[in-house]
């Protein structure tokens, strides 16, 4: 059932590939790798947090410390207050590291056709699966809605979409367009991350195959480029999520002033 290093050509797959079923649920190769990476992230973060000290961190914990501090300053600049930044940084930092590590773990040489199960690649990057990026984007948008309601209240947050006089029919038309925009943000977040990752995966696979015995060398420039793109896409994913929250909160504040 299992085979190793069984590759006759570049393995290019846009959609996730089915491995088996558990209780009627289809398990794909991207789900398997997503679970593996998620477990590794949890273990690494627990270990890293224990190594962070007030006097400064060293080794891998220093990277974690720097990453969280960077996301905190980004969140503070976007949301406008240190209080909000401290409150929401743990969520945004978690999203950042989850996207980043999934992007980078997808670049490891054994991901793809190196390991197969019944002729199907056993491991596929979670962020190279549109279902994976869509679920991540859905979690991000839901968090934005929850945080906005927590800050402004449900009624005021609803007025963020339906601003203006409630006796004006245009208010409802514009409100529906604002609600529709939330769905476009959802698919925009998911598609941007998915396309960047899957295109990089395809480029690496093609040039590794064309290089033949020296495939590991011909793929190096594109792998290094994807390391940078993986970091950039993780940052873009988070900064867009933070900006959506910032817009929701600023609109609610504007609605308060109009009501007053």
Beta strands, then each sheet from edge to edge (+ up, - down):
strand 1: 2-4
strand 2: 18-22
strand 3: 25-28
strand 4: 112-117
strand 5: 120-123
sheet 1: 1+ 4- 5+
sheet 2: 2+ 3-
end
